[in-house]
Amino acid sequence: MSTDLHSENFPPAPDGWSLQSHSGTFSSHAGPYYFRKEGGPAGVAFYSEQHHANGLGVVHGGALLTLADMALWDICRREVGLFKGVTVTLNAEFVGPGPIGAFIEATGEMVKAGRKMMFARGIVSANGDALMSFSGTLKRVS
């Protein structure tokens, strides 16, 4: 992950978080994303802005799914270290609307890590309210 954030004016990272850029990738267009600093639990977040909204004026489900996918990677990387892989499954249940202007956070836990497959689950929340639960599988590749 790069910390090259160009000259954009992103909101400052909350305490315990760092702003990270994935320049030139889908994530750079969907974010920006904040990652919980090492030594703490897994966590990926973003400040929801108008470009994250759906037609009803709340955060689009696709934005929450992207966040959950990134969180799966952070959860597993913190448990097993750096690895190359792909997302095999991502399951989600939307349980509440995501407000625009909120710091939306995804965190969770690894359920199991095998030689090739890793399983994790988590929750996306804003202001202490659950927005979505998720689970997924990552597969290591050479």
Protein Blocks (a to p, Z undefined) as FASTA:
>chain_A
ZZbebjadcddddehiacdddehiaklmmmccddddehiacdddddddfklpcfkopacf
klmmmmmmmmmmmmmmmmnopaddddfbdcdddfbdcdehiacddddddfbdcfkbccdd
ddddeehiafbdcdddddddZZ
